[in-house]
């Protein structure tokens, strides 16, 4: 096994992976499951991003297309209309890297030129053009596992062994990415993306198996429906405590990046987990 990556260097940014990094979620969509419609206004989106940075976010992840179960894809023009003005303004006003949450290489390329510096691809580099773009720009990429598409991913997903199946997926994708010249790879097991409640729990519990790939692991369990089902709450904003529990267990099991909505609360929990982990 290769040594774990301790730093991620790209452009003007250096991410210290010896501590847990927090990726703040900024959905500029009308229909995201948790905050749809809240930040369609450019001013409100900028304000929210700055607030997340102040509260401790190390990365801001901006998305213009909902990936909630059953959601429909949007056209490239519409996605860019939502995210591009925010990225252009935000890149000049915050000092942390911006991630573009998209699986469309056309969107990613324009956003990278506008100031984004990470690509978060929920389809795990299915598109060869995205592979070529990431290799060419040398930007970090999040390779996420998803069964199917957001439209159909929750229609009776089945695995022989969800942890082993995702590990096999990562092995293939890492090999393909490295062959293309991609170096900065982040792995995301895709909590809630084509997974049952039990699948999500097994992935978090079995997260350590993915450490063998020597890539940073990111977990995005924030406000997800499996938390709502366990805690019996339909309102995603009432899932903060469950989110904190899930990210803490994930960090103990090897996650070095957590993607969350509630920065302030999660940051405090992460600081305690990191302090316990790093005590000698």
C-alpha positions as CSV (number, residue, x, y, z in Angstrom):
1,X,0.0,0.0,0.0
2,X,1.2,3.5,-0.9
3,X,1.7,6.1,1.9
4,X,-1.4,8.1,2.5
5,X,-1.5,11.5,0.9
6,X,-0.8,14.2,3.6
7,X,-1.1,17.3,1.4
8,X,-3.0,18.2,-1.7
9,X,-1.2,20.9,-3.7
10,X,-2.9,22.5,-6.7
11,X,-2.7,26.0,-8.2
12,X,-2.3,28.5,-5.3
13,X,-3.9,26.1,-2.8
14,X,-2.4,23.6,-0.3
15,X,-4.9,21.4,1.6
16,X,-3.5,19.9,4.8
17,X,-4.9,16.4,5.0
18,X,-3.5,15.6,8.4
19,X,-6.6,17.3,9.8
20,X,-10.2,16.8,8.8
21,X,-11.3,19.2,6.1
22,X,-14.8,20.5,5.9
23,X,-16.5,21.0,2.5
24,X,-19.4,23.4,2.7
25,X,-22.5,22.7,0.5
26,X,-23.9,25.5,-1.6
27,X,-26.7,24.4,-3.8
28,X,-27.8,27.0,-6.3
29,X,-30.9,25.1,-7.3
30,X,-34.7,25.3,-6.9
31,X,-35.1,21.7,-6.0
32,X,-32.3,20.3,-3.8
33,X,-33.6,18.1,-1.0
34,X,-32.4,20.2,1.8
35,X,-31.9,23.8,0.8
36,X,-33.5,24.0,-2.7
37,X,-34.4,27.6,-3.6
38,X,-32.7,29.3,-0.7
39,X,-29.6,30.5,-2.6
40,X,-30.8,31.2,-6.1
41,X,-30.2,34.9,-5.5
42,X,-26.6,35.7,-6.2
43,X,-26.3,38.0,-3.2
44,X,-27.7,35.4,-0.8
45,X,-25.4,32.7,-2.3
46,X,-22.3,34.9,-1.8
47,X,-23.4,35.7,1.7
48,X,-23.9,32.1,2.6
49,X,-20.5,31.0,1.1
50,X,-18.7,33.7,3.1
51,X,-20.6,32.7,6.3
52,X,-19.5,29.1,5.8
53,X,-15.9,30.2,5.4
54,X,-16.1,32.2,8.5
55,X,-17.5,29.2,10.4
56,X,-14.6,27.0,9.3
57,X,-15.3,25.6,5.8
58,X,-12.0,24.6,4.0
59,X,-13.7,24.2,0.6
60,X,-16.9,25.6,-0.8
61,X,-18.8,23.1,-3.1
62,X,-21.1,24.8,-5.5
63,X,-23.8,22.9,-7.5
64,X,-26.4,24.0,-10.0
65,X,-28.2,20.8,-10.5
66,X,-30.1,18.8,-7.9
67,X,-29.0,15.2,-7.4
68,X,-31.8,14.3,-4.9
69,X,-33.5,11.0,-5.7
70,X,-35.9,11.4,-8.6
71,X,-34.5,14.7,-9.8
72,X,-34.3,15.5,-13.5
73,X,-31.1,16.7,-15.2
74,X,-30.9,20.4,-16.3
75,X,-29.5,21.8,-19.5
76,X,-25.8,23.0,-19.6
77,X,-27.0,26.6,-20.2
78,X,-29.3,26.6,-17.2
79,X,-26.7,25.0,-14.9
80,X,-24.1,27.7,-15.9
81,X,-26.6,30.4,-15.5
82,X,-27.0,29.4,-11.9
83,X,-23.4,28.8,-10.8
84,X,-21.1,30.9,-13.0
85,X,-22.0,34.4,-11.6
86,X,-21.5,33.1,-8.1
87,X,-18.1,31.4,-8.8
88,X,-16.8,34.5,-10.6
89,X,-17.6,36.8,-7.7
90,X,-16.7,34.3,-5.0
91,X,-13.3,33.5,-6.4
92,X,-12.3,37.1,-5.8
93,X,-13.6,37.3,-2.3
94,X,-12.8,34.1,-0.4
95,X,-9.4,32.4,0.2
96,X,-10.5,28.8,0.2
97,X,-10.8,26.7,-3.0
98,X,-14.1,26.4,-4.8
99,X,-15.4,23.0,-6.0
100,X,-17.8,22.7,-8.9
101,X,-20.3,19.9,-8.3
102,X,-21.1,18.8,-11.8
103,X,-20.7,15.7,-14.1
104,X,-20.8,17.8,-17.3
105,X,-17.3,18.5,-18.7
106,X,-18.6,21.6,-20.5
107,X,-19.8,23.1,-17.2
108,X,-16.6,22.0,-15.3
109,X,-14.3,23.6,-17.9
110,X,-16.0,27.0,-17.9
111,X,-16.2,27.0,-14.1
112,X,-12.6,26.1,-13.7
113,X,-11.7,29.1,-15.9
114,X,-14.0,31.3,-13.8
115,X,-12.3,30.5,-10.5
116,X,-13.3,27.0,-9.4
117,X,-10.3,24.6,-8.8
118,X,-11.8,21.2,-7.8
119,X,-14.3,19.1,-9.8
120,X,-16.8,17.0,-7.7
121,X,-18.2,14.4,-10.1
122,X,-21.1,12.4,-8.8
123,X,-20.9,10.1,-11.8
124,X,-17.3,9.1,-10.9
125,X,-15.7,10.2,-14.2
126,X,-18.1,8.3,-16.5
127,X,-17.6,10.9,-19.2
128,X,-14.2,10.5,-21.0
129,X,-14.2,14.2,-21.8
130,X,-14.3,14.9,-18.0
131,X,-11.3,12.6,-17.6
132,X,-9.4,14.5,-20.3
133,X,-10.3,17.9,-18.7
134,X,-9.2,16.9,-15.2
135,X,-6.0,15.5,-16.5
136,X,-5.3,18.6,-18.6
137,X,-6.1,21.1,-15.9
138,X,-4.4,19.1,-13.1
139,X,-7.3,19.9,-10.7
140,X,-8.3,17.6,-7.9
141,X,-11.3,15.5,-8.6
142,X,-13.8,13.8,-6.4
143,X,-14.7,10.4,-7.8
144,X,-18.1,9.4,-6.3
145,X,-19.9,6.0,-6.5
146,X,-23.5,6.2,-7.7
147,X,-25.7,3.3,-8.8
148,X,-27.6,4.5,-11.9
149,X,-28.6,8.2,-12.0
150,X,-30.4,10.6,-9.6
151,X,-33.6,9.9,-11.5
152,X,-33.6,6.1,-10.8
153,X,-30.8,5.4,-8.2
154,X,-33.2,4.7,-5.3
155,X,-35.4,2.3,-7.2
156,X,-34.6,-0.9,-5.3
157,X,-30.8,-0.7,-5.3
158,X,-29.1,-4.1,-4.7
159,X,-25.5,-5.1,-4.0
160,X,-23.8,-8.5,-3.5
161,X,-21.7,-6.7,-0.8
162,X,-21.9,-2.9,-0.9
163,X,-18.5,-2.2,0.6
164,X,-16.7,-4.7,-1.7
165,X,-18.7,-3.5,-4.7
166,X,-17.7,0.2,-4.1
167,X,-14.1,-0.8,-3.4
168,X,-14.0,-2.6,-6.8
169,X,-15.5,0.5,-8.4
170,X,-12.8,2.7,-6.9
171,X,-10.0,0.3,-7.9
172,X,-11.1,0.5,-11.5
173,X,-11.7,4.3,-11.5
174,X,-8.3,5.1,-9.8
175,X,-6.5,2.9,-12.3
176,X,-8.2,4.7,-15.2
177,X,-7.6,8.1,-13.7
178,X,-3.9,7.5,-13.0
179,X,-3.4,6.1,-16.5
180,X,-4.8,9.4,-17.8
181,X,-2.4,11.4,-15.7
182,X,-4.7,12.4,-12.9
183,X,-2.9,12.7,-9.6
184,X,-5.1,14.4,-7.0
185,X,-8.0,11.9,-6.5
186,X,-10.6,12.1,-3.7
187,X,-12.9,9.1,-3.1
188,X,-16.5,9.5,-2.1
189,X,-18.5,6.2,-1.5
190,X,-21.7,8.1,-2.4
191,X,-23.8,7.9,0.7
192,X,-27.5,8.1,-0.3
193,X,-26.7,7.6,-4.0
194,X,-28.3,4.3,-5.0
195,X,-28.1,3.0,-1.4
196,X,-30.5,1.6,1.2
197,X,-30.4,2.7,4.8
198,X,-28.4,-0.5,5.6
199,X,-26.1,0.1,2.6
200,X,-25.2,3.6,3.9
201,X,-24.6,2.3,7.4
202,X,-22.4,-0.5,6.1
203,X,-20.3,1.9,4.0
204,X,-19.7,4.2,7.0
205,X,-18.8,1.2,9.2
206,X,-16.6,-0.3,6.6
207,X,-14.9,2.9,5.4
208,X,-11.4,1.7,6.4
209,X,-11.3,-0.7,3.5
210,X,-10.9,2.3,1.2
211,X,-7.8,3.5,2.9
212,X,-5.8,0.9,0.9
213,X,-6.1,3.1,-2.1
214,X,-4.1,5.9,-0.4
215,X,-6.5,8.6,-1.6
216,X,-8.3,11.0,0.7
217,X,-11.8,9.8,1.5
218,X,-14.7,12.2,1.5
219,X,-18.1,11.4,3.1
220,X,-21.2,13.4,2.3
221,X,-23.9,12.1,4.8
222,X,-25.2,15.6,5.7
223,X,-28.9,15.7,6.3
224,X,-29.4,12.6,4.2
225,X,-32.7,10.6,4.3
226,X,-31.2,7.6,6.1
227,X,-30.6,9.9,9.1
228,X,-34.2,11.0,8.9
229,X,-35.4,7.5,8.8
230,X,-33.4,6.5,11.8
231,X,-34.2,9.6,13.8
232,X,-37.8,9.7,12.5
233,X,-37.6,13.3,11.1
234,X,-38.8,14.3,7.7
235,X,-37.3,17.8,7.8
236,X,-33.7,17.7,6.6
237,X,-32.8,20.7,8.8
238,X,-33.6,18.6,11.9
239,X,-30.9,16.1,11.0
240,X,-27.9,18.0,12.4
241,X,-27.3,15.7,15.3
242,X,-27.5,12.6,13.1
243,X,-25.2,14.2,10.6
244,X,-22.6,14.9,13.3
245,X,-22.8,11.3,14.5
246,X,-22.3,10.0,11.0
247,X,-19.3,12.3,10.2
248,X,-17.6,11.5,13.5
249,X,-17.8,7.8,12.9
250,X,-16.6,8.4,9.3
251,X,-13.6,10.4,10.5
252,X,-12.7,7.7,13.1
253,X,-12.8,5.2,10.2
254,X,-10.6,7.2,7.9
255,X,-12.5,10.0,6.2
256,X,-10.4,13.1,5.8
257,X,-13.0,15.3,4.2
258,X,-16.6,15.7,5.2
259,X,-19.2,17.5,3.0
260,X,-21.8,19.2,5.2
261,X,-24.5,21.9,5.3
262,X,-24.2,22.9,8.9
263,X,-20.6,24.2,9.2
264,X,-20.6,25.7,12.7
265,X,-22.0,22.7,14.4
266,X,-20.0,20.2,12.5
267,X,-16.7,22.1,12.8
268,X,-17.0,21.9,16.6
269,X,-17.5,18.2,16.5
270,X,-14.7,17.7,14.0
271,X,-12.3,19.6,16.2
272,X,-13.0,17.3,19.1
273,X,-12.7,14.1,17.0
274,X,-9.4,15.3,15.5
275,X,-8.1,16.2,19.0
276,X,-8.9,12.7,20.2
277,X,-7.4,11.0,17.1
278,X,-4.2,13.0,17.2
279,X,-3.4,12.7,21.0
280,X,-0.2,10.8,21.6
